Amino acid sequence: MPNLASQALGFIGYVEFEMTGGTQRVRATSADIKATQAVDSENVVDGKIDRTTYRLGPIEVGGSISFPAVYEDGSTVTTALWRYCLQRGNDGSLNPVTAINIKYADSGAYSYTNNIIDTFEFTVAQSDVVTINVGVIGRARSSFITATQLQVANFYALRNTRVVTWNDAIVSFTGVGLQANEVRTFSASVNNNAQRFYTLNGQLFPQDVAPTKRDITGSISVMGRNTQLAQYAIDNQTRCTEPNTLQFGYTVGQGGSVSGAGCNGSFLVELPGIVYQIEEIAITNELLETTVAYRSLPGIAYGTQYNNTDFLVS
């Protein structure tokens, strides 16, 4: 008789992306992708005190996956997912991730197919890890054959690996006098604002999932108050355009600074057209921090940059 508890323990699960060039796995801290469907009742008059009809709604596949960047991966997965989220075709479409396979336990595993990376969020805070969170919208869900525990043992080349932390992170700014040693927390987020489109195709799943105009936003928490940045934001009305850029990302193992095969990688993004908002500030008995929100308006296509521009420096 099988041990029922062991069949339901999540630590035997895993998350993998089937992408162009092969399958990539992440050490996820959370993965809440799921298929949902509303079941409603019609308000009909039929001589009954209880409802007697029901209606099935569309099946929506989506959710998010969060994971820390790790040294063994270098920047492979992070860079690949960033490109899937940023690179558009001439018609504004996104390339789909073939499948996202999630094994929850021996008794449950699903393959979410034909997905687009709708959102991508990069966050880092002092004394903390570099975290990546991607939001996914899929077209369908099916069961898949999971890897055995013996196969799982060969998923990774190293027995263990170091997590990328705040000291590995890179942030830099032009034109506003802000230095990395003033920054306490930093976030950057891309939202493609994708929509599901249904047709009379005989299915409850959407016929297509397509992105619309995207938003690139973020926030910076500054130790104390940077007077130049604060003045720059209050003077937004004196400029007709914003030429400034900011860079963010991380570098691991460059120049032989760490030992271990495969522990090298660089994920560095440069966002143009940064508009800073007026800082948020409050008095407390603790360390004084100000928070500055920003928005990137890259204006793609522009010059030699087209819809497939991903803003990657390395």
N, C-alpha and C positions, 0 to 999 in steps of 0.2 A: 504494500500500500504506500503510495507516495506521500511525502511529507507536505501537507497542504501549505504550511507556513512558508516553507522555503520556495514554493512556487509563486508566492506573492510578494517577496521581498525585492524592493526596487534596485538594490545594489548590483544585481546581475544584469541590469539594463544597459543600454547605450544609445547614443544619438549619432547618426551619420548622414552626410550630404552626398548624394550622387550628382556630381557635377562634371562638366567638360574636363577631361584630363584625368578622371578617376574619382574614387570615393574618399572623402575627407571626414574624419571623426573629430568631435570636440568633447572635452571633459565638461559636461554641462552641469551648472548649478541649478538650473530649472529649465523645463521644457513643457509648455502647456498647450502645444498645438492639439487641436481636436476638431471633430466634426460635430456640428450642432444643427438642430432642426426644431423649429417651433411647431407645436401641434395645438391648433385652436379649434373652437367649436362655433358653429354658425348659430345665429340667433333666429331660429325659424319657429313659426307657429304650427304646432302639430298635435295639440291636445294632450301633451305630456308636461309634467312638472319638472322633469329632468331633460337635459340636452340630449339629443339623439343623433346628432351629426358631428363629424369632426373633419378637419381640413389639415393636410400636411403642407408645411411651408418649405421653402428652399433649403437645401443642405449647404451649409457654409463651412468651409475648411479654413482654419487659420489659427494663429496664436504666436507665441514668441519663444525664443531660445536664448538663454543667457549663459555665458561662459567666460572664465578668465583666460587671457592670453597666457601662453606657456612657452618656455624656452625650447622644448623639443620641437614644437611646431615651427619655431622661428616666427614667420609672419604669414605662412602659406594660407591658412584658413581665413585669417582676418582680411588679407588682401583680396582673396577670391570672393568673399561675401561682399566686401565693399564694392568691388567691380560689378557684381550682379545687381547691387542696389543703385549704382550710379550710371552705368553705361546704358544709354538709350540708342535705339536704332533711328534711322532717318525719319520714321513715322512716329517716333516718341515711345516705342515699345521697349519693354525690358526682356532680356533673355531669361528663360525659365530655368530654375533648378529642376533637374529631371525628377528627383524624388528625395524626400527626407524620411529616413527610416528610423523609427523609434521603437525600441524594445522596452516595454515597461516591466515585464516579468515573463516567465515561461508561458504563462497563460494568456498573455496579451501583447501583440506587436502589430503596428500598422505602418504602412507606407503611404505618405502623403505626396501625391504626384502632381507634376506640372505646376510648381510653385514659383511665385515671384517674391523677391526680397523687397517688401514694401517699406520697411523702416530699418535703419541702422543707427545704433547709439553707441558712442565711445565715451566712457566716463573714467576719471581717475581722481582720487582724493589723496591728500597727504597721509602717509602711513598706511595706505591701502593698496589694493590690487588694481590693475588695469582690467576693466570689465567691458565686454562686448555684448550687446543685446540686439538681436535681429527679430523683426516682426515679419511674419510670413502669411501670404494668402495663397491657398492651393485651390486646385480644381476638383480633386477627388481623393478618396481614401480607399485603400485595399489592404488586405492582410499580406504579410510577407514571411518568408522562411528565415528565421533568425539564425545567427551564427551560434555554433556550439561553444561551450565554455573553453574547449581546447582551441578553437579558432580565435576566440576573444583574447586568449593569452598572447596571440601574435599581432594584436592590433597596433602595438607601439613598439618602437625599437629600443626604448630605454625602460628600465625598471621603474624609474620615477623621474620627475623633472621639476624644475623650479618655476614658480608662477612669476609672471612679469608684474613688477610692483612700481610704485610711484617714482622711485629713483631711476627707472628705465624709461620713464615717459619723457616726451619732448613737447614743449609748447613754446611758441615764439610769436611775436607780434610786430608789425611795422606801423610806423606813423603815430603811435599813441603813447610812447614812452613807458610801456609796461614790460617788465622783465619777468622771466620764469620764476626767479627767487621770491617774487611777491605773490605768486599764485598758490592758493590753498586747494582749490578744487577746479576741475575743468570738465566740461561736457560739450559734445558736438552731436547733433542729431539730424538725420535725413529722413524725410517723410514723403513718399511718392504719392500719397493720397489716392491709392488704387481703389477701383470700384469693380464690383461684380456685375456682369451683364447676363441676363437670362433671356432665352428665346423659346419658341415652341419646338424645342428639339427632342421632346419626349423624355426629358430627364429632369430630375430635381437639382442636379448640379448645374452651375453656370456654364454658358457657352464660351464665355471669355472672361478674363480678368485683366484689366488694363490700368496703367498708372495715368494720373492726370498731372496738373502742375505740381511741382514738388516744393517743399519748404526745407531749407537748410538753416538750422538755428542752433543755439547753444547758450551756455552761461559760464561766467568766470567768477570765482570767489577770490577776492583780493585781501591780503593781510593789510589791515589799515585802510588807507584811502590813497589812490594814485591821483594826484591833483591834475596831471596832464590829461589822463584818460577821462577824468570827470569833466574837465573843461571842454575836451574834444566832443564829448557826447552832448553837452548843453549847447554847443555851437553847431549842431547839425543843420540848423536853419541857414547857416551862412555858406553852405556848400551846395553845389548842384549835382555832384556825383561823389562816390566813395571809391578811391583807388586802393585803399589799404587791404592787406592780406593778413592771414594768420596761419600758422602751421601747427599741426598736432600729430601725435603718433608715438611710436616707441622704437628703440633699436636694441637688439640683443646680440651679444656675442661677436660684435664687429671688431676686427683687428686682433683676433685671438685673445680677447679679454676674458673669456671663459673657456673652460675645457669641456669636451664632449662633442661627439659627432652630431651634426645636424642642428646644433644650437645657435644658428646664425640667422638673422633676419632683420629686415627694416620695413616698417610700415609708417610712412610719412606722407601726410596730406597737406596741400596748400590750398586754402579756400580764398578766393578773391572777393572783392566788393563787400567788405565787412562794414555793416552799419551798427554802431554801438548805441544802446539805450542808456538813458540817465540812470545812474547807480541807485541801488536800494541800500539804505543805511539806517541802522538803528543803534541806540545806545544800550549797552549792557555792562555788567561788571567783569565780563570775560574779555577775551581778545576781540578787538574791534575788527570786523570784517565788512566789506562792501561787496555786493553782488551786482555784476553787470551782465545783462543779457545782450545777445548780438544776433544778427541775421546776415547770412551771406546771400548776395544777389549776383551770381556769376554771369547772367545774361547769355547763356549758351543758346544758340551758336554765336560765337564772337571771334572775329579775326580768323586765326588758324585753328581755333577750338570748335569742335562740333558736338553733336549730341552724345557721342561716345566718349567724351572727355571724362576722366575719372579723378583728375586733380592730384594724382599720385606723383610725388617727387621721387620716391624710391620704395 
